[in-house]
Amino acid sequence: MDIEYKGANCVIVKSKKVMLVIDPTENVKIGDGAIVIATQAEFAPANAPFVIGSPGEYEVNDVSIQGIAVKKHIDPDGKNATMYRIELDGTRLAVLGHIEAPLSDDDLEALGVIDIAIVPVGGGGYTLDARDAAAVVRQLSPRAVIPTHYADATTKYEVPQESVELFTKEMGAAHEKAAGTKIKNGALPEVLTIFELGKS
């Protein structure tokens, strides 16, 4: 399994059988066979051939995807976002999106045991900040975490975002930087490790 970070909340997860494009940005080309996963309705491009953008259970090309309704960050109107549990190549991923923290007991039960958590960390009133993101990661106790939606030199955000360094300091966990990463379930770290992926 390959995981690439494209900026904002966009991550591409590839296996031999499938390509998942999570919260695609404008610079990401979506191929005919790709599956778009949107944590909010507005993140799903109109021209995408196959979109999962709501709570429910899905099976595509031996990939199990469960969408779980959650409250969007700073949204008084109820559960208007979706977080996901994805099982791919024997690895269990949680894709959190712009959610409220902390996760409820029901949320944690729905997610179950997680190997890799993909979590926005930039704050600014738009998404989880470093402290809340770290608290959610501790609730999940994954073996690896991939931070997203933080300040970088090439991504323009609606509101200023904090640096990823604030999150890594808040976590105080092992930290690796990489242009991209290939992760096999048997090769996951034994202790929680932050994988800071270079934007590709």
Secondary structure, DSSP 8 states (H G I E B T S, - for coil): -EEEEEETTEEEEE-SS-EEEES--TT----TT-EEE-SSGGGS-TT-SSEE-SSEEEEETTEEEEEEEE-BTT-TTS--EEEEEEEETTEEEEE--SB-SS--HHHHHHH-S-SEEEEE---TTTS--HHHHHHHHHHH--SEEEEES---SS---SS----HHHHHHHHT-EEEEESSEE--GGGS-SS-EEEEE-B-
